[in-house]
Amino acid sequence: MRGTKQMDQSFGLALKRLRQSKNIEAKALAGEHISYPQLLKFEAGKSMISVEKLFFLLDSINISVEEYERTRSEIALLHHENIFFNRQVGQAFWNKNTSKLEYLLKEAIEKQSKHLENQRYQLNVIDIKAALHRLNPNYQISKNEIQFLVNYLSGIKEWSFYEAWLFSNTTEIFSDVQARALVNQMIYPKHQNIVSKRTQQEINLALLNTISHFIETEHFSPVQGWLNYLETHISSDLNLYDRAGLEYHSALLQFCETPQNPERLEKVQRCIAAFETLGCFKLADIMKNEVEIYKNKYHI
């Protein structure tokens, strides 16, 4: 006998949190569009409501769909198994904790063996292996697994946040030909219906990671075109992190193309200083180490 799928409570909990943040009583929202008992059941995660009713409620408390979805996503992190698992993988990677990654990989493989029909578990396995490969380039990922991921990403007509996030994590395992094709599919989809500001930011990050990898391997030809794309798709100068990342990679490309020009190196160092100003000291340290590797490579 199959178990009943548990209802996602984050939809109602998010509305309740936002309503309470505005000091609005539930009774004040009840009326012609939604009854008081129905609203309470929705906020308690015991039932769902129509999209029209949800939009009515958001309008009533002056909350945008984007603000609602951000709050819902934060709540979902605490309850959604896959999201929580992916966050654990990310934290282990940033802390360079290979033992934790190997433990999570074992868990993921066990779950995959029990859910062979669900490709999400296979994607989790590949994501963890990609993290291990980034920490240790000698760690091998099978060609079949890489092709499985290529097939999955190639089969998505328009990438959502998840696909951009997954590609960002796994960029280094693809061949240059595969990576170029996937980048083109990510930034120039045949259909464009679902891109939100959050998804666009993740696409930008995935592209920055791909640019970093192509600079590292000295495959410069597509990089300037990707930087031009970012120039027009970073929402505004107020998005300081994305803007600083764009400036850093632009400067890094120029330095690696003409490494003997001291002005190019000085520009890279100024970009790193900008990250320190933003308080991103861990990223700044990673960039400093990266520049030292390039300086040694070019005998500077």
C-alpha positions as CSV (number, residue, x, y, z in Angstrom):
1,M,0.0,0.0,0.0
2,R,1.4,3.3,-1.0
3,G,1.7,6.1,1.5
4,T,-0.2,9.3,1.1
5,K,2.0,12.3,0.0
6,Q,2.2,14.9,2.7
7,M,0.7,18.3,1.8
8,D,3.3,21.1,1.4
9,Q,2.5,23.4,4.4
10,S,4.8,26.1,3.3
11,F,2.2,27.9,1.2
12,G,-0.2,28.6,4.1
13,L,2.6,29.1,6.7
14,A,4.2,31.8,4.5
15,L,0.9,33.7,4.1
16,K,0.4,33.5,7.9
17,R,3.9,34.8,8.6
18,L,3.5,37.7,6.2
19,R,0.0,38.6,7.4
20,Q,1.2,38.7,11.0
21,S,4.1,40.8,10.0
22,K,1.6,43.4,8.8
23,N,-0.4,43.1,12.1
24,I,-3.5,42.1,10.1
25,E,-6.0,39.7,11.7
26,A,-7.2,36.7,9.8
27,K,-10.8,37.8,10.2
28,A,-10.0,41.0,8.4
29,L,-9.2,39.1,5.2
30,A,-12.2,36.7,5.3
31,G,-15.3,37.6,3.4
32,E,-16.7,37.2,-0.1
33,H,-13.5,35.7,-1.6
34,I,-12.5,33.3,1.2
35,S,-14.2,32.2,4.4
36,Y,-12.6,32.5,7.8
37,P,-12.5,28.7,8.4
38,Q,-11.0,28.1,5.0
39,L,-8.3,30.7,5.6
40,L,-7.4,29.2,8.9
41,K,-7.2,25.7,7.5
42,F,-4.9,27.0,4.6
43,E,-2.6,28.9,7.0
44,A,-2.4,25.8,9.2
45,G,-1.3,23.7,6.2
46,K,-4.4,21.5,6.3
47,S,-5.8,22.5,2.9
48,M,-4.9,24.4,-0.3
49,I,-6.7,27.3,-2.0
50,S,-7.0,28.4,-5.6
51,V,-4.4,30.7,-7.2
52,E,-7.1,33.4,-7.5
53,K,-7.8,33.4,-3.7
54,L,-4.0,33.4,-3.0
55,F,-3.5,36.5,-5.2
56,F,-6.5,38.2,-3.6
57,L,-5.0,37.6,-0.1
58,L,-1.5,38.8,-1.2
59,D,-3.1,42.0,-2.6
60,S,-5.0,42.5,0.6
61,I,-1.8,42.6,2.7
62,N,0.2,44.5,0.0
63,I,2.7,41.7,-0.6
64,S,4.2,40.9,-4.0
65,V,4.2,37.4,-5.4
66,E,8.1,37.6,-5.3
67,E,8.1,38.5,-1.6
68,Y,5.6,35.7,-0.9
69,E,7.7,33.1,-2.8
70,R,10.9,34.2,-1.0
71,T,9.2,33.7,2.3
72,R,7.7,30.4,1.3
73,S,11.1,29.1,0.1
74,E,12.7,30.0,3.4
75,I,10.0,28.0,5.2
76,A,10.3,25.1,2.7
77,L,14.0,24.8,3.5
78,L,13.1,23.7,7.0
79,H,10.7,21.0,5.8
80,H,11.6,19.9,2.3
81,E,13.9,16.9,2.3
82,N,15.7,17.6,-1.0
83,I,16.3,21.3,-0.3
84,F,17.7,20.6,3.2
85,F,19.9,17.8,1.7
86,N,21.2,20.1,-1.0
87,R,22.0,22.8,1.6
88,Q,24.0,20.2,3.6
89,V,26.0,19.4,0.5
90,G,26.7,23.1,-0.2
91,Q,27.9,23.7,3.4
92,A,30.1,20.7,3.3
93,F,31.7,21.9,0.0
94,W,32.4,25.4,1.2
95,N,33.9,24.0,4.4
96,K,36.0,21.5,2.2
97,N,34.6,18.7,4.4
98,T,35.2,15.7,2.1
99,S,34.3,13.3,4.9
100,K,30.8,14.9,5.2
101,L,30.4,14.8,1.4
102,E,31.3,11.1,1.3
103,Y,28.8,10.4,4.1
104,L,26.1,12.4,2.2
105,L,27.0,10.5,-1.0
106,K,26.5,7.2,0.7
107,E,23.0,8.4,1.9
108,A,22.1,9.6,-1.6
109,I,23.1,6.3,-3.2
110,E,21.0,4.4,-0.8
111,K,18.0,6.6,-1.5
112,Q,18.6,6.3,-5.2
113,S,18.6,2.5,-5.0
114,K,15.1,2.7,-3.3
115,H,13.7,5.2,-5.8
116,L,15.0,4.1,-9.2
117,E,12.1,5.7,-11.0
118,N,12.8,9.2,-9.5
119,Q,15.7,10.9,-11.4
120,R,16.0,13.5,-8.7
121,Y,17.9,11.0,-6.5
122,Q,20.3,10.3,-9.4
123,L,20.9,14.0,-9.8
124,N,21.7,14.3,-6.1
125,V,24.3,11.6,-6.4
126,I,26.0,13.4,-9.4
127,D,25.8,16.8,-7.6
128,I,27.8,15.4,-4.6
129,K,30.3,13.7,-6.9
130,A,30.8,17.0,-8.7
131,A,31.5,18.7,-5.3
132,L,34.1,16.0,-4.5
133,H,35.6,16.5,-8.0
134,R,35.9,20.2,-7.4
135,L,37.8,19.6,-4.2
136,N,39.9,16.8,-5.6
137,P,40.2,16.9,-9.5
138,N,41.5,13.2,-9.3
139,Y,38.0,12.2,-8.1
140,Q,36.4,10.6,-11.2
141,I,32.8,10.7,-12.4
142,S,31.7,8.2,-14.9
143,K,30.9,9.2,-18.5
144,N,27.5,7.6,-18.1
145,E,26.7,9.9,-15.1
146,I,27.9,13.0,-17.0
147,Q,25.8,12.0,-20.0
148,F,22.8,11.4,-17.8
149,L,23.1,15.0,-16.5
150,V,23.6,16.4,-20.0
151,N,20.5,14.6,-21.2
152,Y,18.5,15.9,-18.3
153,L,19.5,19.5,-18.7
154,S,19.2,19.3,-22.5
155,G,15.7,18.0,-22.1
156,I,14.4,21.0,-20.2
157,K,12.9,23.6,-22.5
158,E,13.3,26.5,-20.0
159,W,15.5,26.1,-17.0
160,S,14.1,27.0,-13.6
161,F,16.2,27.9,-10.5
162,Y,16.9,24.2,-9.9
163,E,18.5,23.6,-13.3
164,A,20.6,26.8,-13.1
165,W,21.7,25.8,-9.6
166,L,22.6,22.3,-10.6
167,F,24.6,23.4,-13.6
168,S,26.4,26.0,-11.5
169,N,27.5,23.2,-9.2
170,T,28.6,20.8,-11.9
171,T,30.1,23.1,-14.6
172,E,33.6,21.6,-14.3
173,I,32.6,18.0,-15.1
174,F,31.5,18.8,-18.6
175,S,33.6,19.0,-21.7
176,D,33.9,22.5,-23.3
177,V,31.6,21.5,-26.1
178,Q,29.0,20.2,-23.6
179,A,29.3,23.3,-21.4
180,R,28.9,25.7,-24.3
181,A,25.8,23.9,-25.5
182,L,24.3,23.9,-22.1
183,V,25.1,27.6,-21.5
184,N,23.4,28.5,-24.7
185,Q,20.3,26.6,-23.7
186,M,20.3,28.2,-20.3
187,I,20.7,31.8,-21.4
188,Y,18.8,31.6,-24.8
189,P,15.8,29.3,-24.1
190,K,13.4,28.6,-26.9
191,H,10.6,29.4,-24.5
192,Q,10.8,32.1,-21.8
193,N,7.8,32.0,-19.4
194,I,9.1,31.3,-15.9
195,V,12.2,33.3,-15.2
196,S,12.0,35.3,-12.0
197,K,14.5,37.6,-10.5
198,R,15.8,34.8,-8.2
199,T,16.1,32.4,-11.2
200,Q,18.0,35.1,-13.2
201,Q,20.4,35.6,-10.3
202,E,21.1,31.9,-10.2
203,I,21.6,31.9,-14.0
204,N,24.1,34.7,-13.6
205,L,26.0,32.8,-10.9
206,A,26.1,29.7,-13.1
207,L,27.4,31.7,-15.9
208,L,30.1,33.3,-13.7
209,N,31.2,29.8,-12.6
210,T,31.4,28.7,-16.2
211,I,33.4,31.8,-17.1
212,S,35.8,31.1,-14.2
213,H,36.3,27.5,-15.5
214,F,36.9,28.6,-19.1
215,I,39.4,31.2,-18.0
216,E,41.2,28.6,-15.9
217,T,41.4,26.2,-18.9
218,E,42.4,29.2,-21.2
219,H,39.4,28.7,-23.5
220,F,38.8,32.4,-23.9
221,S,36.8,32.7,-27.1
222,P,33.2,32.5,-25.7
223,V,33.9,34.3,-22.5
224,Q,33.5,37.9,-23.6
225,G,30.1,37.1,-25.1
226,W,29.0,35.7,-21.8
227,L,30.3,38.8,-20.0
228,N,28.3,40.9,-22.4
229,Y,25.2,38.9,-21.5
230,L,25.8,39.5,-17.8
231,E,26.2,43.2,-18.4
232,T,22.6,43.4,-19.6
233,H,21.1,40.8,-17.3
234,I,22.4,41.9,-13.9
235,S,19.3,43.8,-12.7
236,S,20.9,47.0,-11.5
237,D,24.0,48.5,-9.9
238,L,22.2,48.0,-6.6
239,N,22.9,44.3,-7.0
240,L,26.5,44.8,-5.7
241,Y,27.5,41.1,-5.4
242,D,26.6,40.2,-9.0
243,R,28.1,43.5,-10.2
244,A,31.4,42.9,-8.3
245,G,31.5,39.3,-9.6
246,L,31.1,40.6,-13.2
247,E,33.9,43.2,-12.8
248,Y,36.2,40.7,-11.2
249,H,35.8,38.1,-14.0
250,S,36.1,40.8,-16.7
251,A,39.4,42.0,-15.1
252,L,40.6,38.4,-14.7
253,L,40.0,37.6,-18.4
254,Q,42.0,40.7,-19.4
255,F,44.8,39.8,-17.1
256,C,45.0,36.2,-18.3
257,E,44.9,37.3,-21.9
258,T,47.9,39.7,-21.3
259,P,49.4,38.6,-18.0
260,Q,52.6,40.7,-18.4
261,N,50.6,43.9,-18.3
262,P,50.9,45.1,-14.6
263,E,47.8,47.4,-15.0
264,R,45.6,44.3,-15.6
265,L,46.8,42.7,-12.4
266,E,46.2,45.9,-10.4
267,K,42.6,46.0,-11.7
268,V,42.0,42.4,-10.6
269,Q,43.4,43.3,-7.1
270,R,41.0,46.3,-6.9
271,C,38.1,44.0,-7.7
272,I,39.1,41.7,-4.8
273,A,39.3,44.7,-2.5
274,A,35.7,45.5,-3.5
275,F,34.6,42.1,-2.2
276,E,36.4,42.8,1.1
277,T,34.5,46.1,1.3
278,L,31.2,44.1,0.8
279,G,32.3,41.9,3.7
280,C,32.7,38.8,1.5
281,F,36.1,37.9,3.1
282,K,35.9,34.2,2.3
283,L,35.3,34.8,-1.4
284,A,38.0,37.5,-1.4
285,D,40.5,34.9,0.0
286,I,39.4,32.4,-2.7
287,M,40.1,35.0,-5.3
288,K,43.5,35.9,-3.8
289,N,44.5,32.3,-3.9
290,E,43.2,32.0,-7.5
291,V,45.3,35.1,-8.5
292,E,48.4,33.6,-6.8
293,I,48.0,30.5,-8.9
294,Y,47.8,32.5,-12.1
295,K,50.8,34.6,-11.1
296,N,52.9,31.4,-10.6
297,K,51.5,30.0,-13.8
298,Y,52.6,33.1,-15.8
299,H,55.8,33.6,-13.8
300,I,54.9,37.0,-12.3
